[in-house]
Amino acid sequence: MKKNLLLVLDDDDNLRYNVRIYLEDEGYSCIGARDSETALKIVGKENIVLSIVDLRLPGMNGEEYIKRAVALNPQMKFIIHTGSTRYILPPELSRLGIKREDIFYKPVENLDLIVGRIKQHI
Amino acid sequence: MTYLLLLLIIIAILLFVNAAMGVTLYKRKDRDAENELRKSELRLRAIIGNSVDGIILYNNKGTIFEWNNALEKITGYKREEVVGRDIFQVIKQLLIVNQEGGFIIEDIESDLINEVQKNNPSTFEMLIKDKYGNIKTIALYIISGKSDDEIIFGNIITDITEKKKEITESNSYLQYIIDSIKTTIITVDKDFNVTHENKSAAKFRYEQEETSAYLFSKYPKLSFIKEFFDKCGDSSHVFNDSRMVINELGETIYYAISVFPLKDDIRPGRVIMIDDITERIKMEEVMIQSEKMMSVAGLAAGMAHEINNPLGTIAQGCQNLIRRTSLSIPKNVESAKNLGIQPGSITKYFEDREIFEIISSIQQASQKASEIIKNMLQFSRRSESKKVLYSPEKLLNESLDLVYNDYDLKKDYDIRSIKIIKEIAPNVPDIKVTVTEIQQVIFNIIQNAVHALKDEKFITEDPVIILRLKYTISEITFEIEDNGPGIEEKHKNRIFEPFYSTKEVGKGTGLGLSVTFMIIKHNHNGNISVESSPGKGAKFIIKLPAYGF
């Protein structure tokens, strides 16, 4: 059985690294990307089942990435991992099936919470 | 001869007739003059008699010989009753001697006569009592004239009772006006004697009346403006300044003081106006405070986002560290085996060298930092959560439950030993609030009260917290009062400032009350204030607009 491939999109290298190795320790395959443009290229090539997305990014922001990624891979699920604690889910993302439970505010003290959500998705 | 005689007779007759005619002529002239005189006298009488003003005429011995109808009306005394009497006696009988002045009638009259002789007569105002006891105000004007070799004096008297009443009424109306003004208004003459004041001036004097008219004797509490007059020099300048004064109760009061020249030719002086601007100053302070906090809030929001990323790395890095020593992850076991390390020995080593404790301390520090960031963001956030109609009493009780259930308060502060009194008005209407926010506010203030009451430096005997709930048609008021050490003046103005804390380092972030401030002020359009002085406890007052009015 092919491993579920996840994508971690975050411009903070240290954070992205720590999330990625945690998920790998959990048994997932992970690809990291530091900007939306790179991430979209990966989505075009690989079968990514779920993206963990930071919102404030250099260049294209996380919301825009989600919209485009859905266009490329309608099956893909998303988890939002953001540093802005004021973030409220906009309607256009709700329409894509993203729920409040999919939003995690940094810093997430226990990554098991994110893992738990991932398990619900896949 | 006969002719001659006849001629003589004729001449004689002619002469006689002529003479007779001359006499007659003379007599007619005399009668005409007399007629003229009578006419003139009648005219004069008519004038005097019909004059609206009272007229008395008297000779230089003071004997009255004329007293007109108007005077009968003014005084009630008839002509027959006064003609032939002495003017001084009559006036003395009429005049009400002014108590304040204590002058003697002769003095007035001699003054009057002096004035007349100086050819500079002026009008005198006096109070008289008429024959029937009515009190009237009259204006008296002296005239004099020469007839033959006799000097005649006269007084023209006008009844100004009505006019005077009008003036008094308008004067007292003016007094009412200046008394209604909250600003203290005092006028002084050039020697600083008080010439006028309004009701509000009373607050600058002590209970006992001071008889001296000198400004600083009459109003001892105005001594703080004394230096003003040294500074503002001559009275022709307008002068504005403000002063901070601490009153007997220890309250700080701000006054705005203006001094204007009093432009009166007869009695020049100054008008002193003093306004209590304490409320305004306080409001400005709150506004500046609020501005300051908004800018800090803006900064905090931007900063928080940037700090959350590294905090995330710290938190998750720690988690990864611990997990990478765990035997439950197959890769760890595999890696250890490859390196020839006993799989369990790494964990043992970490335990032995307290590396897990070190990691745990990093985790705690990052949690604390993240807590601060969250609080900071909270007071920069306009309420996003929905407001609902909620019972203020329920809010108060639920907040109190939170206090009772708070682990730290239970463990470190023995909350049960503090007596909590609730004074709740019946039927307080619901208000529209974000429930969790208001609970947080009340919890926060009660928590502060508990900390203050359990402060080791100030032992409070019989610690009490009073929770009050009151309402008016326009607002709901929560009061949280304690009998702890109170808040010093220098802290009082700053307690709502973010990061301002008097607690020991590590015990408070200095954000609690600023979050409280933002929740009440910006999220709920209410008001929060504190009343306190050292040793007298503290009272926090939260006012929220009532719903539906």
Interface residues (C-beta under 8 A of the other chain):
Chain A: D12 N14 L15 N18 V19 I21 Y22 D25 R56 G83 S84 T85 R86 I88 Y105 K106 P107 V108 E109 N110 L111
Chain B: A301 A304 H305 E306 N308 N309 P310 L311 G312 T313 I314 A315 Q316 G317 Q319 N320 R323 R324 I329 K331 Q363 S366 Q367 S370 I373 K374 L377 R381 E384
